[in-house]
């Protein structure tokens, strides 16, 4: 069993990871919006990016907030999931 300090450290590590990865997702979405403003993407393309952002952010949230925080912190330290954007991609039929 872990100590209170170890759980606190694990929560801090997971929170830092969550913020970093969420920032990357936001950058992808703002890139799509900027490209729309520059007339490089249509409104539907931005809508698809917003939908993918939403799905990816939910998957990231589930990873960081459901289950044992110490296990999530260990996964982040040893072999962190890297591309949440891809995890938010619509499933192909």
C-alpha positions in Angstrom: 0.0 0.0 0.0 1.3 3.4 -0.9 1.7 6.4 1.4 -0.3 9.6 1.3 2.7 11.4 -0.1 3.1 8.8 -2.9 -0.6 9.2 -3.8 -0.3 13.0 -3.7 2.8 12.8 -6.0 1.0 10.5 -8.4 -2.0 12.8 -8.5 0.3 15.8 -9.3 2.1 13.8 -12.1 -1.2 12.8 -13.6 -2.6 16.3 -13.4 0.5 17.7 -15.1 0.3 15.1 -17.9 -3.4 15.8 -18.3 -2.8 19.6 -18.6 0.1 19.1 -21.1 -1.9 16.7 -23.3 -5.0 18.8 -23.2 -2.9 21.8 -24.3 -1.8 19.8 -27.3 -5.4 18.9 -28.2 -6.4 22.6 -27.9 -3.5 23.5 -30.3 -4.8 21.1 -32.9 -8.3 22.6 -32.6 -7.0 26.2 -32.8 -4.9 25.3 -35.8 -8.0 24.1 -37.6 -9.8 27.4 -36.6 -6.9 29.5 -37.8 -6.8 27.6 -41.1 -10.5 28.3 -41.5 -9.9 32.0 -40.9 -7.2 31.8 -43.6 -9.7 30.2 -46.0 -7.7 26.9 -46.0 -10.4 24.8 -44.4 -14.2 24.9 -44.7 -16.6 25.1 -41.8 -17.4 21.4 -41.9 -13.7 20.6 -41.6 -13.5 22.7 -38.5 -16.6 21.1 -37.2 -15.0 17.7 -37.7 -11.9 18.9 -35.8 -14.1 20.2 -33.0 -15.8 16.8 -32.8 -12.5 15.0 -32.8 -11.2 17.3 -30.1 -14.2 16.6 -27.9 -13.8 12.8 -28.2 -10.0 13.0 -27.6 -10.4 15.2 -24.6 -13.0 12.8 -23.1 -10.7 9.8 -23.7 -7.8 11.7 -22.0 -10.1 12.7 -19.1 -11.1 9.0 -18.6 -7.5 7.9 -18.6 -6.5 10.5 -16.1 -9.5 10.4 -13.8 -11.0 7.0 -13.7 -9.3 4.1 -11.9 -6.2 4.1 -9.7 -4.2 7.3 -10.0 -1.0 5.4 -9.1 -1.4 3.0 -12.0 -2.1 6.0 -14.4 1.1 7.7 -13.0 3.1 4.5 -13.6 1.9 4.2 -17.1 2.7 7.9 -17.8 6.2 7.4 -16.4 7.0 4.2 -18.2 5.1 4.3 -21.5 2.8 7.2 -21.8 0.0 7.2 -24.4 1.1 9.8 -26.9 -1.5 10.6 -29.5 -4.9 11.4 -27.9 -5.9 13.2 -31.1 -5.9 9.8 -32.9 -7.9 8.2 -30.2 -10.6 10.8 -30.8 -10.9 10.1 -34.5 -14.3 9.0 -35.7 -14.5 5.2 -36.1 -14.5 4.0 -39.7 -17.5 2.0 -40.7 
